[in-house]
Amino acid sequence: MKRWNNLKLELYSLTSKARKIFSRAYEDITLCIFYDVRERFKLLMVDKEENIIYEREITRAEAFRIINTRP
C-alpha cells in the first residue's frame, strides 16, 4: 500500500490512470472504487477535504459485491 500524503482525489485519477466507477458518501468519509489501465480495482477512502486516507487493491468480485450492496 502506498502512502498518499495530501494527494487529492482528482489528482489520483491522473497519476494512476484510473477512472472512478463507484462512489458512496457516509458522514465524513467517501468510499470510491477505481478501475485502472491494468484492469485492477482499487478501493479508496477519502475524507471531506478529498484527501486520500486509505487505498487497497481489491478483486473484481469484491468490487461488485460492494457496488451491489444497498445501504
HUVEN-V339199 format. One record per pair of residues at least 12 apart in sequence whose ideal C-beta (glycine too) atoms are under 10 Angstrom apart, sorted by the first residue. I is the first residue (numbers start at 1). J is the second residue. D is the distance in whole Angstrom. If there is no record, write none. Layout:
{{I J D} {I J D}}
This chain:
{{1 54 8} {1 55 6} {1 56 7} {1 57 8} {2 16 10} {2 52 9} {2 55 7} {3 52 9} {3 55 9} {4 16 10} {4 44 9} {4 51 8} {4 52 4} {4 53 9} {4 54 9} {4 55 6} {5 51 9} {5 52 9} {6 49 9} {6 51 6} {6 52 9} {7 50 9} {7 51 7} {7 52 5} {7 55 10} {8 46 9} {8 49 8} {8 50 5} {8 51 7} {8 52 8} {9 23 9} {9 30 8} {9 32 7} {9 34 10} {9 44 7} {9 46 5} {9 47 10} {9 49 10} {9 50 4} {9 51 8} {9 52 7} {10 50 7} {11 50 9} {11 52 9} {12 32 9} {12 34 7} {12 42 9} {12 44 7} {12 46 9} {12 50 9} {12 52 6} {12 55 8} {13 32 10} {13 34 7} {13 36 9} {16 34 7} {16 36 6} {16 37 8} {16 38 9} {16 40 9} {16 42 7} {16 44 10} {16 55 9} {17 34 10} {17 36 6} {17 37 5} {17 38 9} {18 32 10} {18 33 10} {18 34 4} {18 35 6} {18 36 4} {18 37 7} {18 38 9} {18 40 8} {18 41 9} {18 42 6} {18 44 9} {19 34 7} {19 35 6} {19 36 8} {19 37 9} {20 32 6} {20 33 7} {20 34 6} {20 35 8} {20 42 10} {20 44 9} {21 33 6} {21 34 7} {21 35 5} {21 41 8} {21 63 8} {21 64 10} {21 67 8} {22 34 9} {22 35 9} {22 41 9} {22 43 9} {22 63 8} {22 64 9} {22 66 7} {22 67 5} {22 68 10} {23 44 9} {23 46 9} {24 66 8} {24 67 9} {24 69 9} {24 71 7} {25 46 9} {25 48 9} {26 45 10} {26 71 9} {27 48 9} {28 46 10} {28 47 6} {28 48 5} {28 49 10} {29 45 6} {29 46 7} {29 47 6} {29 48 8} {29 53 7} {29 54 9} {30 44 8} {30 45 7} {30 46 5} {30 47 8} {30 48 8} {30 50 8} {30 53 10} {31 43 7} {31 44 7} {31 45 6} {31 46 8} {31 54 10} {31 66 8} {32 44 5} {32 45 8} {32 46 6} {32 52 9} {32 55 10} {33 58 8} {33 62 9} {33 63 5} {33 64 9} {33 66 7} {33 67 7} {34 55 9} {34 63 9} {35 60 9} {35 63 8} {36 57 9} {39 60 9} {40 57 6} {40 58 9} {40 59 9} {40 60 9} {40 63 10} {41 56 10} {41 57 7} {41 58 5} {41 59 7} {41 60 6} {41 61 9} {41 62 7} {41 63 4} {41 64 9} {41 66 9} {42 55 6} {42 56 7} {42 57 6} {42 58 7} {42 63 9} {43 55 7} {43 56 5} {43 57 8} {43 58 5} {43 62 8} {43 63 8} {43 66 7} {44 56 8}}
